[in-house]
Amino acid sequence: MNLNNLSCKSARNICIVKTLAKLGHFPTRTTEKEAWFLSPLRSETQASFSVSLIKNLWFDFGLGMGGNTIDLIMLIKSWSVRETLEYLKNDMRSLSFSPQKIEHLTKKPEISILDVQIIHLKALIDYLHSRSIPYEIGRKYCRQVWYRCKGKRFFALGLENYKRGWELRNKYFKTSSSPKTFSFFGRGTKQLIITEGMFDFLSLATIDEELVQNSDCIILNSLAFVERIRMLIPKYEKVLIYLDNDPAGTKAASSLLNQFDNVTDCSNYYSGYVDLNEKLINDVSCKKILDFKIMSHW
């Protein structure tokens, strides 16, 4: 077998779950879409290593990195690409990947991503400013995404999630591309911030950029993903949650507070407002912070 031809082309067909089993690593929890492991790359007591059973990709939340089977074996064994392919070449059949057959996941997505760029369109910069987000903050965490929907071409601010789908926002539309899940910024810290949406996160980065820079961050993108991130919470010493001041947000916050001792509800900071972005837009003290940040970038 030609190892050069085996490389990236065949990486998709080498099952990560089967490869981990060969190395003595087995999932602690499995759903129809993903399997969760104790990380094979570091020591931990709560599983935060995810493997997609649909796309055959892994992601280590503690390290904030992921990839395919070859990437993983190279990291575990500290091997070169050639050494890794040599190790895998005799098991191509036994370790072949068979994606889960879930009908609703195989339908053609309504939204297709065309291009991802640094934010530069005036309309998107103006939209950031209308939400009281400085351009520098928006550019750091988001991208300018061109996408096609129902045969038409659009652009939007995009926040990428950890499965490489996008949350898409502009002045007129709020949508997302598949696969939809939460977004994660991993910095290897012992503190986790959880916000409900994109603009909550950008608002917090505007108000207290140092706090965001010194924390791992999860943007849920939907309260439906609270269940998916519960298993990550015990690995942190402190978890700060910034959910909406509405019945759904309050219920989700109460559930996390009741289950975990390391969770702190920060919604009192924006009491009287639905969310952090509403406070940023309307609160005089926040406006002073925003004005200072804008002036400092001139």
Rosetta blueprint (number, residue, H / E / L):
1 M L
2 N L
3 L H
4 N H
5 N H
6 L H
7 S H
8 C H
9 K H
10 S H
11 A H
12 R L
13 N L
14 I E
15 C L
16 I H
17 V H
18 K H
19 T H
20 L H
21 A H
22 K H
23 L L
24 G L
25 H L
26 F L
27 P L
28 T L
29 R E
30 T E
31 T L
32 E L
33 K L
34 E E
35 A E
36 W E
37 F E
38 L L
39 S L
40 P L
41 L L
42 R L
43 S L
44 E L
45 T L
46 Q L
47 A L
48 S L
49 F E
50 S E
51 V E
52 S E
53 L L
54 I L
55 K L
56 N L
57 L L
58 W E
59 F E
60 D E
61 F L
62 G L
63 L L
64 G L
65 M E
66 G E
67 G E
68 N L
69 T H
70 I H
71 D H
72 L H
73 I H
74 M H
75 L H
76 I H
77 K H
78 S L
79 W L
80 S L
81 V H
82 R H
83 E H
84 T H
85 L H
86 E H
87 Y H
88 L H
89 K H
90 N H
91 D H
92 M L
93 R L
94 S L
95 L L
96 S E
97 F L
98 S L
99 P L
100 Q L
101 K L
102 I L
103 E H
104 H H
105 L H
106 T L
107 K L
108 K L
109 P L
110 E L
111 I E
112 S E
113 I E
114 L E
115 D E
116 V E
117 Q E
118 I L
119 I L
120 H L
121 L L
122 K H
123 A H
124 L H
125 I H
126 D H
127 Y H
128 L H
129 H H
130 S H
131 R L
132 S L
133 I L
134 P L
135 Y H
136 E H
137 I H
138 G H
139 R H
140 K H
141 Y H
142 C L
143 R E
144 Q E
145 V E
146 W E
147 Y E
148 R E
149 C E
150 K L
151 G L
152 K E
153 R E
154 F E
155 F E
156 A E
157 L E
158 G E
159 L E
160 E E
161 N L
162 Y L
163 K L
164 R L
165 G L
166 W E
167 E E
168 L E
169 R E
170 N L
171 K L
172 Y L
173 F L
174 K E
175 T E
176 S E
177 S L
178 S L
179 P L
180 K L
181 T L
182 F L
183 S E
184 F E
185 F E
186 G L
187 R L
188 G L
189 T L
190 K L
191 Q E
192 L E
193 I E
194 I E
195 T E
196 E L
197 G L
198 M H
199 F H
200 D H
201 F H
202 L H
203 S H
204 L H
205 A H
206 T H
207 I H
208 D L
209 E H
210 E H
211 L H
212 V H
213 Q H
214 N L
215 S L
216 D E
217 C E
218 I E
219 I E
220 L L
221 N L
222 S L
223 L H
224 A H
225 F H
226 V H
227 E H
228 R H
229 I H
230 R H
231 M H
232 L H
233 I H
234 P H
235 K H
236 Y L
237 E L
238 K E
239 V E
240 L E
241 I E
242 Y E
243 L L
244 D L
245 N L
246 D L
247 P H
248 A H
249 G H
250 T H
251 K H
252 A H
253 A H
254 S H
255 S H
256 L H
257 L H
258 N H
259 Q H
260 F L
261 D L
262 N L
263 V E
264 T E
265 D E
266 C L
267 S H
268 N H
269 Y H
270 Y H
271 S L
272 G L
273 Y L
274 V L
275 D L
276 L H
277 N H
278 E H
279 K H
280 L H
281 I H
282 N H
283 D L
284 V H
285 S H
286 C H
287 K H
288 K H
289 I H
290 L H
291 D H
292 F H
293 K H
294 I H
295 M H
296 S H
297 H L
298 W L
